[in-house]
Amino acid sequence: MTRKALVRRPGPRLAEGLVTHIDRQPVDVDLAGRQWQAYVAALRDEGWETVEVPPADDCPDSVFVEDTVLVYGGLAVISRPGADERKPETAGTERTLRGLGYRVARIESPGTLDGGDVLKHDGTVWVGLGGRTNQAGVDQLAAHLEPLGATVIGVPLTKVLHLKSAVTALPDGTVVGYEPLVDDPSVWPGFLPVPEEAGSHVVVLDGTTVLMSTSAPRTKELFEARGLRVVAVDLTEFEKLEGCVTCLSVRLRG
């Protein structure tokens, strides 16, 4: 199976990135660059080929490439970000995915949708509603994905920027999250609470391996006790901007 990951280098204006649910903190742009390089190296070390989306240096949040697209099978649904400042970020992602042979659809006005609001597993697609994504965006996404066999479910969201700021899924489909930031854990059967906010965020690398932040050591131990192999990376500068391991790449499987 081919495994590629889209990534985009952090730009010089990274420290100006938007924050909504946390207080602004100073961001060390140079350190962020080194952390991004280590993140990309971790993906490559685990057998993922990284594909760089062209830089968007005028967009401070452009490193968070996940928000620009939702990929389902051979279809790339280009997002329409809920923050106007981020709308120019999608063009480079669309060009890159067309170059890789993906079919392309788009979220159109009045819909808005950020890729970070979309969690998918085994044919079910949950979409966070209430922040950067609106109902029209969810309805359009459903129209694109349901012919492919997906079930799209809107999930109310009030406590975090994106759905995947609150929950992600382990390889077996168990949804994990830091309970104080999850509006309704009962949405997911078998929800597993984790002891740290950063523990809510995992990238599935293969059937037994996840990538997560070094900011959640107790959650790392919890996952390892479940038999998972954990690759941990330092993302402190991106966490100051409400970013996490999922935001920094778009994983492509085919």
JOHUVEN-V996655 format. One record per backbone hydrogen bond with DSSP energy under -0.5 kcal/mol. NH is the residue of the N-H (numbers start at 1). CO is the residue of the C=O. Records with the same first field share a line. If there is no record, write none. Layout:
NH: CO / CO
This chain:
4: 252
5: 49
6: 250
7: 51
14: 11
16: 13
17: 14
29: 27
32: 28
33: 29
34: 30
35: 31
36: 32
37: 33
38: 34
39: 35
40: 36
41: 37
42: 38
43: 39
44: 40
45: 41
46: 42 / 43
47: 44
48: 43
49: 3 / 47
50: 48
51: 5
53: 7
59: 56
60: 58
62: 59
64: 61
65: 63
66: 247
67: 64
68: 65
69: 66
70: 77
72: 75
75: 72
76: 103
77: 70 / 75
78: 76 / 105
79: 68
80: 113
84: 82
86: 83
87: 83 / 84
89: 86
90: 87
91: 88
93: 89
94: 90
95: 91
96: 92
97: 93
98: 94
99: 95
100: 96
101: 98
102: 97
103: 74
105: 76
107: 78
108: 106
111: 108
113: 80
115: 67
117: 114
118: 115
119: 117 / 126
121: 124
124: 121
125: 151
126: 119 / 124
127: 153
128: 117
129: 155
130: 133
132: 161
134: 112
138: 134
139: 135
140: 136
141: 137
142: 138
143: 139
144: 140
145: 141
146: 142
148: 145
149: 146
150: 145
151: 123
152: 150
153: 125
155: 127
157: 129
164: 116
165: 162
166: 162 / 163
167: 163
168: 176
170: 174
173: 170
176: 168
177: 192
178: 166
179: 177
181: 178
182: 179
183: 181
187: 184
188: 185
189: 187
191: 188
192: 175
193: 191
194: 177
199: 196
200: 197
201: 198
202: 200
203: 211
204: 202
205: 203 / 209
206: 209
209: 206
210: 229
211: 203
212: 231
214: 233
216: 213
220: 216
221: 217
222: 218
223: 219
224: 220
225: 221
226: 222 / 223
227: 224
228: 223
229: 208
230: 228
231: 210
232: 230
233: 212
235: 233
238: 235
239: 235
240: 236
241: 238
242: 239
243: 238
248: 244
249: 246
250: 6
252: 4
254: 2
